[in-house]
């Protein structure tokens, strides 16, 4: 009897334990179900948010549309009934044919395609989208459909086009601007350039006033445009207040010189009537037939040389090549000695935060110390690239500036060119030093915007790598003539530094004010912070502050120094 009771008690205890275990397992299961439901609920919200804000569609292997969300219909103006089953090509803008071929080649290879497209709405108008299209694989690893997630960038593209128009068109005369000239030179095969300088134009402004001076410039531009119509491939630009340029491509040197002389002769024979003031004035003209990268620079050299010596107005490389050779040798030796003697040094230039009313960070600028003289990079940096010394200078600047800021509670900015970014050794050195000095969260890398930037994918990878180290990115010299808003968005920049040439003349150039205002307006919409550099006086400070910049840099705020101000 006792044994039976014990056995029964044991069975009851086992059953109780079994039920307790089951209850706990059920409780854990319920908790897991609850957590899964919670996560599923959050995922559904994310999914809904994605569907609400993005333009989404699915397509089969033939490119026929199998699904669209409401946002797709809203932007394209098609209903779901109208668009389902139709090929994606019904949305294709005329300019996209080559892009679509490249896109399909990428997708069929199993890779994700990213890019910008111009699509057509139902009413025939166009909209611009940034697209990410992904192949979807079945359990056997075969593609069975494609998913496209897009967001509309029409506003950005239109603003970019508007800015480019302002940058490329002289605001006063409506001929091409200096920026447009630089762009057209880079696209030409065998360019010839002539600069046309109005004699004593400053006296017209001083005597008659700026209004008549401006009217006169417009008349001159109009007359030159009329005269160059005789020559099929001549283009006119205004590169300075009283200097125009004519660019020709693939033309015989002697023919170009003769034709420009003919134009100037015709201009010099006539009077210009500006606001009832009859003006007669002479012109000087200068030529360069150099390689594209030096064409404008050498034409300007010839202009200065001609004014000084009152002779020879054609730039001839033979006249300058010996001098250039001697100059290169001189600076190569200077750089070599500076590297050996540890005389490549950083100078620091403060940036003032308008909101916080304090110095926010310092930009490291390279200098060469030669005895008591501190030499600007304008004299030696380009030569260092040709002599193979540039990489050493970059590494020294990284090491010295990082070391200086290691224990400082303030941010540092360094400058890198695409040449630096394209150098794997420099990249590795930079990231090793970021880790060594633990400076990532206080580092801003300024990337100079220029025509050198060709490989945007490499640039994007570099910036993403910087972001993993908590670094920030600034685009330097924005508005210098290579600017593109879409490219700016791809670069995921934190700051935009407006090109100094736009800022330094902002008080005397309405065109520059318009460009700066447009850049700032775009930047605010995209949450970029704006830096105005070359701020040299109170007037410019007040103007850029009024326009809405966030940071100010320039000699009015701080003169670059080897020592950091406390």
Secondary structure, DSSP 8 states (H G I E B T S, - for coil): -HHHHHHHHHHHHHHHHHHHHHHHHHHHHHHHHHHHHHHHHHHHHHHHHHHHHSEEEEE-TTSBEEEE-HHHHHHH---HHHHTTSBGGGGB-GGGHHHHHHHHHHHHTT--EEEEEEEE-TTS-EEEEEEEEEEEE-TTS-EEEEEEEEEE-HHHHHHHHHHHHHHHB-TTT-SB-HHHHHHHHHH-SSEEEEEEEETTHHHHHHHH-HHHHHHHHHHHHHHHHHHHTTSTT-EEEEEETTEEEEEEES--HHHHHHHHHHHHHHHHT--EEETTEEE---EEEEEE---GGGHHHHHHHHHHHHHHHS---EE-HHHHHHHHHHHHHHHHHHHHHHHHTT-EEEEEEEEEETTTTEEEEEEEEEEEEETTEEEEGGGTHHHHHHHT-HHHHHHHHHHHHHHHHTT-SSEEEEEE-HHHHT-HHHHHHHHHHHHHHT-GGGEEEEEE--TT---HHHHHHHHHHHHHTT-EEEEEEETSS---HHHHHHTT-SEEEE-HHHHHTTTT-HHHHHHHHHHHHHHHHTT-EEEE----SHHHHHHHHHHT-SEE-STTT---BSS---
